[in-house]
Amino acid sequence: MTAAIHLPQLRVELATTPQDVHASQLLRYDIFAKEQGAHLESAREGIDRDHYDDYCHHLLVRRTDTNAVIGSTRILTTPNARRAGSFYSENEFDLRGLFPQLKGNAIEIGRTCIHPDFRNGAGIGMLWLGLAQFMEMHRVDFMFGCASISMSDGGAQASAIMREARTHNLAPAELRVKPLMHLLPAQPAAKVTMPPLLKAYLKLGAWVAGEPCLDPDFNVADIFILLDVNNLNTRYHRHFVQGSLQRRPVNDVGLLRAA
């Protein structure tokens, strides 16, 4: 009989100092560059950093015992995207037809990563709890961003996942976007292995808003995900929130604040 694994408690918060952001960038480097082999412009610094970091809110998941950052995502609001010059996703997708259709307040999330020891659902659950709090406080109507699928198999999983998504999760035609770099055709994998982050988004009711884009620097297929916050799957939302609250001190609920 396998012994039970007891994970430490976690808390979620927004970065408030340059040191907080740097901790997120270190984690991103460990996962994207060291683990997944991405080619990063900032690799010589031992961090993952780009132009958009200065315009984003950085959402962190920390262990309560060591304070180590074990999960991270960044949030780019519409006003800050204007200051940055664009949303990050606009480097991979043509979004010009999408924006007029989004009636309300929209945010982009990106660079999401979880330490391998916390990919059992706890890390993603805590990130979603933080995102849900942020979206409620800022009255967000739409959340979008890229969910990545490794291309290390030549695109077999990406092809299989998209075949399934076209049947069950495809956005309405008016909400679809076009990739700037298409994937080459590949034989779909016999078995679909959904990345945990993409699986979580789809369970929450997110749409796959068109065909994926190839990101050669990260060697991934990026799928554009769009979530209408007002129509999210409340059953899975409760699952994430309640499960995450069981893993965190109750008095940390008020930590998430943003300007």
C-alpha positions in Angstrom: 0.0 0.0 0.0 1.4 3.4 -1.0 1.9 5.9 1.8 -0.1 9.1 1.6 1.7 12.2 0.5 1.1 15.2 2.6 1.7 18.4 0.7 2.3 21.7 2.5 -0.4 24.4 2.7 -0.4 27.0 0.0 -1.5 30.6 -0.2 -2.2 32.9 -3.2 -1.3 36.5 -3.5 -0.3 39.2 -6.0 3.3 40.3 -6.3 3.9 43.6 -4.5 7.7 44.0 -4.8 10.4 43.5 -7.5 11.6 40.6 -5.5 8.2 38.9 -5.8 8.3 39.3 -9.6 11.8 38.0 -9.7 10.8 34.9 -7.8 8.1 34.3 -10.5 10.6 34.8 -13.3 13.0 32.3 -11.6 10.2 29.7 -11.5 9.3 30.4 -15.1 12.9 29.9 -16.1 13.2 26.6 -14.3 10.1 25.2 -15.9 10.1 26.7 -19.4 13.9 26.7 -20.1 15.4 23.9 -17.9 12.5 21.5 -17.9 10.9 22.1 -21.3 13.9 23.4 -23.3 12.4 26.8 -24.3 14.8 29.3 -25.9 14.5 32.5 -23.9 16.0 35.9 -24.6 16.8 36.4 -20.9 18.3 32.9 -20.5 21.8 34.4 -19.6 20.2 36.0 -16.6 18.7 32.7 -15.4 15.2 34.1 -15.5 12.3 34.3 -17.9 11.6 38.0 -18.5 10.0 39.9 -21.4 8.6 43.3 -22.3 5.1 42.5 -20.9 6.3 41.8 -17.3 6.4 45.4 -16.4 2.7 45.9 -17.3 1.3 42.8 -15.7 0.0 41.8 -12.3 1.9 38.7 -11.2 -0.2 36.1 -9.3 1.9 33.9 -7.1 1.2 30.6 -5.2 3.5 30.1 -2.3 4.2 27.4 0.2 3.2 28.6 3.7 6.1 26.8 5.4 9.0 28.0 3.2 7.5 31.0 1.4 8.8 29.4 -1.9 6.9 30.3 -5.1 5.5 27.1 -6.6 3.0 28.5 -9.1 2.7 31.7 -11.1 0.7 33.4 -13.8 0.5 37.0 -15.0 -2.5 39.1 -15.7 -2.6 41.8 -18.3 -5.6 44.2 -18.1 -6.9 46.0 -21.2 -5.7 49.4 -20.1 -2.2 48.0 -19.4 -2.2 46.2 -22.7 -2.7 49.6 -24.4 0.3 50.9 -22.5 2.4 47.9 -23.4 1.4 48.3 -27.1 -0.6 45.0 -27.4 -1.6 41.9 -25.6 1.0 39.1 -25.6 -1.4 36.9 -27.6 -1.3 39.4 -30.5 2.2 38.2 -31.2 0.7 34.8 -32.1 -2.9 35.4 -33.2 -4.8 38.0 -35.2 -7.3 39.3 -32.6 -8.7 42.2 -34.6 -12.0 40.5 -35.3 -12.3 39.3 -31.7 -12.1 42.6 -29.7 -15.3 44.2 -31.1 -17.2 41.1 -30.0 -16.1 41.2 -26.4 -18.7 43.4 -24.7 -17.2 44.1 -21.3 -14.0 44.1 -19.4 -11.3 41.6 -20.6 -8.0 40.3 -19.2 -5.3 38.2 -20.6 -3.4 35.6 -18.6 -0.1 34.0 -19.6 3.2 32.4 -18.6 1.3 30.1 -16.3 3.5 27.5 -14.6 3.4 25.1 -11.7 6.3 23.3 -9.9 6.2 19.6 -10.8 5.5 18.6 -7.1 2.2 20.5 -7.2 0.7 19.4 -10.5 -1.7 17.2 -8.8 -4.4 19.9 -8.9 -3.4 21.9 -5.8 -1.3 24.4 -7.7 -3.8 25.0 -10.5 -6.6 25.2 -7.9 -4.9 27.9 -6.0 -4.1 29.9 -9.1 -7.8 29.7 -10.1 -8.8 30.8 -6.7 -6.6 33.9 -7.1 -7.8 34.6 -10.6 -11.5 34.2 -9.5 -10.9 36.8 -6.7 -9.2 39.1 -9.1 -11.9 38.8 -11.7 -14.6 39.4 -9.1 -12.9 42.5 -7.7 -12.3 44.0 -11.2 -15.6 42.9 -12.6 -14.0 41.0 -15.5 -16.3 39.6 -18.2 -13.8 37.7 -20.4 -10.5 36.0 -19.7 -8.3 34.8 -22.5 -4.8 33.6 -23.1 -2.7 30.7 -24.5 -2.6 27.1 -23.3 0.4 25.2 -24.6 0.8 21.7 -25.9 4.3 20.3 -26.3 5.5 19.7 -29.8 8.2 17.2 -28.8 6.1 14.4 -30.4 6.0 16.3 -33.7 2.4 17.5 -33.1 0.6 14.2 -32.5 -0.9 15.3 -29.2 -1.8 18.8 -30.5 -3.6 17.2 -33.5 -5.5 14.8 -31.2 -6.5 17.5 -28.8 -7.7 19.8 -31.5 -9.7 17.0 -33.1 -11.5 16.6 -29.8 -11.8 20.4 -29.2 -13.4 21.0 -32.6 -16.2 18.6 -31.6 -16.8 19.7 -28.0 -15.1 23.0 -27.2 -14.9 25.2 -30.3 -15.9 28.9 -29.8 -18.8 30.4 -31.9 -17.5 31.5 -35.3 -17.6 35.2 -34.5 -15.3 34.6 -31.5 -12.6 32.7 -33.3 -9.1 34.0 -34.0 -6.5 33.2 -36.6 -3.0 31.9 -35.8 0.0 33.8 -37.4 2.0 30.6 -37.7 0.0 27.4 -38.5 1.0 23.9 -37.5 2.1 21.4 -40.1 -0.3 18.5 -40.4 0.4 15.6 -38.1 -1.1 12.1 -37.4 -3.2 12.4 -34.2 -2.0 10.5 -31.2 -4.1 7.4 -30.5 -4.7 8.6 -26.9 -5.4 12.2 -25.9 -3.3 13.4 -22.9 -4.6 16.8 -22.0 -2.2 19.2 -20.4 -3.5 20.0 -16.8 -3.9 23.7 -17.4 -5.8 23.3 -20.6 -8.0 20.5 -19.0 -8.8 22.9 -16.1 -9.8 25.7 -18.5 -12.1 23.5 -20.5 -13.8 22.1 -17.4 -14.5 25.7 -16.4 -16.3 26.2 -19.7 -13.6 27.9 -21.7 -13.7 27.8 -25.5 -11.0 26.9 -27.9 -11.1 29.9 -30.2 -9.7 28.6 -33.4 -6.7 26.7 -34.7 -3.4 26.7 -32.7 -0.3 28.7 -33.3 3.2 27.2 -33.5 5.6 28.9 -31.0 9.1 27.6 -32.1 11.0 29.3 -29.2 9.0 27.2 -26.7 8.5 24.3 -29.1 4.8 24.2 -28.3 1.4 24.6 -30.0 -0.4 27.5 -28.4 -4.2 27.2 -28.2 -6.1 30.4 -27.8 -8.5 30.0 -24.8 -11.5 32.3 -24.3 -13.6 32.2 -21.1 -16.9 34.1 -20.8 -16.7 34.6 -17.0 -20.5 35.1 -16.8 -21.1 31.6 -18.2 -18.4 29.6 -16.5 -19.1 26.1 -15.3 -20.2 26.8 -11.7 -19.8 23.2 -10.6 -16.1 23.1 -11.5 -15.6 26.6 -10.2 -16.9 25.4 -6.8 -14.6 22.4 -7.0 -11.5 24.5 -7.6 -12.4 27.1 -4.9 -13.5 24.7 -2.2 -10.6 22.3 -2.8 -8.2 25.2 -2.7 -9.6 26.6 0.5 -9.0 23.3 2.2 -5.3 23.6 1.3 -4.8 27.1 2.7 -5.2 29.1 5.9 -8.6 30.8 6.0 -7.0 34.1 7.1 -5.2 34.3 3.8 -8.4 34.9 1.8 -8.0 38.7 2.0 -4.4 38.8 0.7 -5.3 39.3 -2.9 -5.4 43.1 -3.7 -4.6 45.0 -6.8 -4.8 48.6 -8.0 
